[in-house]
Structures are given as structure tokens and as C-alpha cells.
Amino acid sequence: MEPLSPEELVRRCQQTLPDDTRAFELLVAHYKERVFAAAYRIMGNRQDAEDQAQEVFLKVFRNIKRLEEPTTVTSWIYRITTNTCLDALEKQKHRPAQAPLTPQGDERDAEPIYADERTPTPEQAALHRELRHCLETTLAQLDARDRTTLVLREIEGRSYQEIAESLALGLSAVKMRIHRARLAFQHLLDRICPGAWREDRAAEVGAI
């Protein structure tokens, strides 16, 4: 028997919750890694990411029967994730020291920013670590909404339309926000790690 699609799982949830949670558990299993990864990149540490991921799925459980169009479930869950993390950051009133590009210990996605898959030399590996540290530190210094926008676009590779749906914004507003976030990021990177992204060094390690 083929596994049910997310849309089909949503319909099952709407029919069976709260008495039967099997479809919901399958839905959580389908999205939990992506939700945690997004929360980790926004929150900046594992414990906060785990807490917010749990909060996300609690909100999904409470509200899934009101989701009118099951085909929008992915953007709906991403929107809940984004807003939940942003609300948590506002309450914390402080920024993380770094905004990790990948969850710690995730060996499958350990080097997301380098295109060259050849085994690096020790010098290249050192440049990788230095550049990664600069990028993560800079990302953490951005305003939470700018950081979230860049995470969605540059790290998770979401389309403008997906980001618009996740943030409940129009396409033009999303494009403008991404443009401003990129400028802010470059300004901070130049200040925090001067010369960290010179073209010659980027060519050595493989550009984003």
C-alpha cells in the first residue's frame, strides 16, 4: 500500500481527530525534520528549536480541521513555523550568537553552502570553517524578520511564491524584503568579517 500524500493525511485528520491520531502522527513524521530544521536556523539552538517545533505541531493539531484547502498544507505549516519562531524571539528580546546553516549533527546536510563535492584540502577545509562561522555569525545579527526571510530563500531554497504564502505577504513585498535583507547581510558581513567573501576566496571553496 502506497503511503498517503500530505493532502490525504490532512483529510484523514479532519475526519478522525481527536479520537484517532494515527493520520496526524503520520503527518508529523512527514514534516518534523523540515519543521525542526527551519526552527533551528531561526532560533539558533537545539533546545529552543525543539520547543518551538513542539509548539508548531500543537498548533497544527488544534487548527487542522479549519484548513479549508488541504493542498496548501505545506505552506500552512511553514507559516505556522515561521510565526511561532518569530513570536518566541520577540519574547526572548535577544538574538542568538549564531544562526546555524544546518542542525548540529545532521551529517546528511553537513556542508550546505559549498558546491564543490571534491574532498577539500586542509587549507580549503579551514576556509570552509572560517567562512561558515562568518556567515552564521552575520546571519544571527540580522533583525529576526530579515534573518527568517534569508533562511527561507537562500538556505532552504524556497520560491518567492512559497515565501509569500509562508509570511502572508504579497510577491512584491517579499521581493523587496529579500532585497533589503541581502543588503543588510552584506553590510554586516563586511563589518564582522572584512574580506571574508572576496571572489578569489569564494572560488577556492565553492560559492553558494
Residue pairs with C-beta under 8 A, 6 or more apart in sequence:
3 26
4 12
4 23
4 26
6 27
6 30
6 31
6 70
6 73
6 74
7 70
7 71
7 73
8 70
9 23
9 24
9 26
9 27
9 30
10 27
10 64
10 67
10 70
10 73
11 70
12 23
13 23
13 24
13 27
13 64
13 65
14 64
14 65
14 67
14 70
16 22
16 23
17 23
17 24
17 61
17 64
17 65
24 60
24 61
24 64
27 60
27 73
28 57
28 60
31 74
31 77
32 53
32 57
35 53
35 56
35 57
35 77
35 81
36 49
36 50
36 53
36 103
37 102
37 103
37 106
37 156
38 78
38 81
38 82
38 85
38 151
38 152
38 156
39 48
39 49
39 50
39 52
39 53
39 56
39 81
39 84
39 85
40 46
40 49
40 100
40 103
41 99
41 100
41 101
41 102
41 151
41 155
41 156
42 49
42 82
42 85
42 86
42 89
42 99
42 144
42 147
42 148
42 151
43 49
43 52
43 85
43 88
43 89
43 96
44 95
44 96
44 97
44 98
44 99
44 100
44 140
45 96
46 103
46 104
48 88
49 103
51 88
52 81
52 84
52 85
52 88
53 81
55 84
55 88
56 77
56 80
56 81
56 84
59 80
59 84
60 77
60 80
67 73
67 76
72 165
75 162
75 165
75 166
78 152
78 158
78 162
78 165
78 166
79 165
79 166
79 167
79 168
82 148
82 152
82 166
82 167
85 148
86 144
86 145
86 148
89 95
89 144
90 144
95 140
95 141
95 144
96 140
97 137
97 140
98 133
98 136
98 137
98 139
98 140
99 136
99 139
99 140
99 142
99 147
99 151
100 136
101 112
101 113
101 132
101 135
101 136
101 139
101 155
102 109
102 110
102 112
103 109
111 128
112 155
113 131
113 132
113 135
113 208
114 128
114 205
114 206
115 206
115 207
115 208
116 205
116 206
120 128
120 205
124 204
124 205
127 201
127 204
127 205
128 205
130 196
131 196
131 197
131 201
131 205
134 189
134 192
134 193
134 196
134 197
135 189
137 192
137 193
138 185
138 188
138 189
138 192
138 193
139 147
139 150
139 151
139 185
140 147
141 188
141 192
142 150
142 181
142 184
142 185
142 188
143 184
145 177
146 177
146 180
146 181
146 184
146 185
147 181
148 167
149 163
149 167
149 174
149 177
149 178
149 181
150 178
150 181
150 182
150 185
152 158
152 162
152 163
152 166
152 167
153 160
153 163
153 178
154 208
158 166
160 171
160 174
160 175
160 178
161 171
163 169
163 174
163 178
164 170
164 171
164 173
164 174
167 174
167 177
169 177
189 196
189 197
195 201
